[in-house]
Amino acid sequence: MPSPLLHRARQTLSQAVSRYSTALQGSPSPAAAHHQTAVKTGLGQLQSLTAKLESRCLRVAVFGLVSRGKSAVINALVGENMLETGPLHGVTRWPRSVYWQPEVKGDLPWQIELIDTPGLDEVGGDLRADMAQTVATQADLILFVVSGDITQLEYEALLGLQRNQKPLLLVFNKIDLYPEVDRQAVYETLHRLRAELGQGNPSPPLAVDEVVTVAASPAAIRVRVEWPDGRTSEEWEAQPPQIEPLRRALLAIVAQDGAALVALNALRNARSIEGEMVGHVSRLHGDRADETIWQFAKYKAAAVALNPIAGLDLLGGVLIDLVMIRTLARLYGFPITGHEAGRLWRAILKSSGTLLLSEVGSGLLGAGKTTAALVTLVDSPSGVAALAGAMTAQASAAGYGSYAVGQAAKTYLEQGCTWGPEGVSATLAAILQETDASMTLARLRQEVQADLVEASAPRG
């Protein structure tokens, strides 16, 4: 049975693609053509994320310093020497992917993409740091390979990777050379490094989800060979990889959390992509939006000024504002969401309050405005003057209020477009609530939820 989490994430991304495709309709001005190109690029990225969800592929990035055995770990996992290894530093010069399709009981087939990366301490560190950040952003899970004593550089690299908010497994390789090292010893080393680095410059706590000890390419051992003729000799015999602990850990994650990790990472990447696209869509339609706001401001000013009955002009003005908001939403292709509806209503009420104050200030609240209109019917100069003054004051207040509501609608549409019932942020929050609190997902859930709360907080 297909995963409901992947299905829900696919639906959300498909709706986002449809929404921004609608926003591209119309011919942009030459000055806005590059914004249209940027939106098209974002659409392509969203479609790629949708394809990844359909492929049921868990992307695992393998990081570490040079000569820690990253390529050997990948080879041992897949059971083939797919990647070049050797004693020289820097055998891996660019990220390379190896695909592994293990058997996962009780589920549809999963594919694991193992991404081998250059050593983080090689020459050209700035370029490789950018490359590592790109790979880590795309990955669903991170493996960090160490061997021997964990260095300060490795600890700082772990802290940097942790900021990507991905499950992080620490793989202690070459355990055949360090038989005295166990998981507890590794944790104690991490705590010591944190204490040392925190002096004078407190560092955030390092959260490693699991420590796994392996020997991806154990050193050959010398064996004694006895020949039929009685001769004896010694030879070096290669040893099989000791990779089973890591294989079990990865398969357990795939079976329990694979769908959740892939869905969450796709949605988080979609949020980032959509955040950039919103700005381009806003600029793409900015001129037309301003024209729409001014047009409705003039409609509202005229409608309120010409309405002789106080109270009905307020109601009419609110209705005009609502029609304007719906028109702007259709122009941008962004949804009006419940998340933002409350703020928009407050803006409308504030606008109506400005108009109400103008009526109070002109002395035409309630029956006063109607009386002035009736006096005008008998050609009273005082009535004409009173009504003209009321019309001018209220037209100004109504036009200004409608302009303020329109600008508020633009801002809230941009800020709230991912929070609709099927918006990316809303779906991301729902999946975080619905997934089981496994050890692998526990930290990830807490960190991502904190980001969502911050992103949904009122701005401005």
Secondary structure, 3 states (H helix, E strand, C coil): CCCHHHHHHHHHHHHHHHHHHHHCCCCCCHHHHHHHHHHHHHHHHHHHHHHHHHHCEEEEEEEECCCCCHHHHHHHHHCCCCCCCCCCCCCCCCCEEEEECCCCCCCCCCEEEEEECCCCCCCCHHHHHHHHHHHHHHCCEEEEEECCCCCHHHHHHHHHHHCCCCCEEEEECCCCCCCCCCHHHHHHHHHHHHHHHCCCCCCCCCCCCEEEECECCCCCEEEEEECCCCCEEEEEECCCCECHHHHHHHHHHHHHHHHHHHHHHHHHHHHHHHHHHHHHHHHHCHHHHHHHHHHHHHHHHHHHHHCCCCCHHHHHHHHHHHHHHHHHHHHHCCCCCHHHHHHHHHHHHHHHHHHHHHHHHCCCCCHHHHHHHHHHHCCCHHHHHHHHHHHHHHHHHHHHHHHHHHHHHHHHHHHHCCCCCCCHHHHHHHHHHHCCCCHHHHHHHHHHHHHHHHHHCCCC
